[in-house]
Amino acid sequence: MKINTLLQASALALCLSVTGGAVAQNASPIREKVVFQVSDNEPAKWSTTLNNAKNVQEAFGADKVDIEIVAYGPGIHMLKDDALAANRVTEATQAGIQIVACENTMTAQKISRADMNPSITYVKAGVVELMKRQREGWAYIRP
């Protein structure tokens, strides 16, 4: 009886290890997620942020990473349609990078959506968006 129980336990362990291996092979790879903060009205920082986002996308593959750039406070000027970075912002959104403007900042600075780059999206509060993303496990970068 003891040998029979031992054989059954060994067979069960073997089945579980084989099944576990099959499940591990079919599991989806972890998707990388990063959110960048832009809160300075400095074109050099805008450029650094856009470069960093592009580098992350190239390192992981555009289809394997979610990237978001959140602009608020003085950084909101990066997303205006006439900003020095306007063409690069459009290129970034076309490459799959989500770029969002803080509507609270826009209201405070009397900036309308008509003033903004048409390729971006909006959130009510930029800081809250950053908090939400961090809570969801996104890496947080402030160049």
Number of C-alpha atoms within 10 A of each C-alpha: 6 7 8 9 10 11 12 12 12 12 12 12 12 12 12 12 12 11 12 11 11 11 11 10 10 8 8 8 9 8 10 17 18 18 22 22 20 25 21 18 16 13 15 12 17 25 17 13 19 21 14 15 22 18 12 18 20 13 11 13 13 15 11 15 19 20 23 22 25 25 29 25 19 15 22 25 27 27 27 22 19 13 16 15 20 19 12 15 27 18 14 21 17 11 12 16 22 19 21 22 29 22 21 17 19 21 10 9 12 9 16 11 15 9 14 21 20 14 17 19 17 15 16 14 18 25 18 12 16 19 12 12 17 15 10 10 11 19 14 16 14 12 16
